[in-house]
Amino acid sequence: MKITVRAFARFREFFGGQFDIEVPEHARVRDAVRAIARSRPGGGEVLLDAEGDVQRSVIVLVNRARVAGEARETLRLEEGDEITIYPPVAGG
Amino acid sequence: MVAMLSAEERERYRRQIPLIGEAGQEKLRGSKVLIAGAGGLGSPLALYCAAAGVGHIRIIDPDVVSRSNLNRQVLYTEADIGRPKVEAAAERLCSFNPDIRVEPVRESLSPENIAGLVRGMDIILDALDTYAARFILNQQAVVQGVPMIHGAVGGFCGQMALIVPGRTPCLACIILHPPADADVPVMGIAAGMIGLLQAGAAIRFLLGDHHTGLSELVLWDGSCGRLDSIPMERDPGCMICGDGRNAG
């Protein structure tokens, strides 16, 4: 099934601003993030941690609602869902 | 009773009084802002709050000016290298607008001094560069019920959020797991852009607009010149502004 990805800041530069990706039926958020990482060479280093999960600091939204904690592993996506990824910054 | 604007003040603010009224200008003159950090974000924040006529600016920073600050910290010049930032900032701001009061505080934020620094302020402007310090500020904003405008930058990009305790997510709801506070590269224009977005939000809020830009994280991407926002929600279990059930 197809889902839409919106990426911001350095993720936009790396993966593109808005694009569709194919994920298996009933894919979880974690699976979708891994698919995003695989969509560009080196994407895993940018988006994932050593365990292959999305880095904890990354803000993830599905259909504009925040997905955090365990929900990243359990929440299942549906055709046409929109996933947003944003890496917060720290400098001042 | 608020004192009327002087003839000099009317002349200084002649181009903005038609927009905000004399009452608005008096409101700004009677406002007190805490600017936490006198660096890349603190520079445009302080300059534009001073330019707009915000009457009392308390600015905190423990550092001295170094040459590598000058790509983005537009409060300072080459001649300020080695001087305490808040001392140079106060001098610059007072020469820029002698009608305002600038209170320099050469300290780091800590759990010990934060309550006194926030007390009496109308709004807090987060121009810090570590989340450890930001969370100290955020907690005190919630405890004292003082609105806070968060800002942060990295590379060509930055983020901004208006935090109104009790009404919007606090910083701990937005940033569940902070990114590393590494010495990240930053373009001066990113700090300038976010600092101005923060100053704009602060001035709107001080003038009485308490409805615009709530519960969102504003994102600036200078690599493609785009401004976006993503919605943010309060976390009912937040250990700072919620019931604390998510502690740890």
Interface residues (C-beta under 8 A of the other chain):
Chain A: F8 A9 R10 R12 E13 G17 R56 S57 I59 L61 R64 A65 R66 A68 G69 T84 Y86 P87 P88 V89 A90 G91 G92
Chain B: G37 G39 G40 L41 G42 D126 A127 L128 D129 T130 Y131 G151 A152 V153 G154 G155 C157 G158 Q159 I174 I175 L176 H177 P178 P179 A180 D181 A182 V184 V186 A191 L217 L219 D221 S223 C224 R226 D228 I230 P231 M232 E233
